[in-house]
Amino acid sequence: MSVPDPIVAITMAYVAGVVWGLLMSDARPLERVVLALLWPFGPLAFVVTITILLAASVIAYPLVMVPALAVGLAVLWWAWS
């Protein structure tokens, strides 16, 4: 058994989410279709929200968040290099 291509795996997850949204939602048919097609944007919305909150915290609490952000970026740079 071979490992599926990442694009195939992502497509399968997307199709499974669409089918789940169409079958399990209690909304009207048009809302079911829209919800089923747009469900992958949920994680993107989460990432955008967290990014905005981190940016706002740097402005609101600079003495705490600037060093924390610097340490976080240094750890990410170390982990990816």
N, C-alpha and C positions, 0 to 999 in steps of 0.2 A: 504494500500500500504506500503510495507516494504522498508527499506533503503537497497540498494544493497551492497554487500560485496565490500570492497575496491579493491580487485583484479579484480572483475568483472567490476567495474567502470573504472579502469585503462585500462583493455583490451578493453572495449567498446570505450574509447577515442582513443586508439591506432588504432583500426580497422577503426574508423571514419576518422582519419588522413590519413591512408593508402588509403582508398577509395577516399577521397578528393584529395590527391596527384595524384592518378592514373587518376582521371577524369578531374581535372582542370589544370593540368600542360600542357605546350605547348612543352615539350621536346620530344625527340624520345622515343620509347617504353622502351628500356633498361634503359635510364636515368630516366624515369618515375618510373619504378619499384625500382631502387636503391634509388631515392629520397623518395618514399613512405615508403620504409622499414627503412630508416635511419632518418626520421624526428624527432623521440624522442630524438636524441642526440643533438639537437639544444639547449635546456635548459641546458644540461650538459656542452656544450661548453661555454655557457654564464657564468656559475658558475666558470668554470676553468679560463676563461679570467679575471673575476673580482678578483679571488683569486690571480692570478699572478700580476695583477695591484696593489692590496693592498700590497703584499709582496715587490714589487719594490718600492712603495711609502714609505714604512718603511725604506728602505735602502737610498732612495734619500732624504727624508725629515724626519730624525729621531726625531728632536726636536718637530715636529708637530704630526707626525703619531704614534709614540710610545705611547704618552699619549692618543691619540684618540683611538688607538687600545685597550689599557688597559681599558678605559672607556667602549668601545663597548663590550669587553669580560665580564666586570663586569656586565653590563646590561643584557647580555645574560644569565650569570650564575644566576643572581637574578630572571630573568623571568622564567627560567627552573627549579628552585629549589622550 
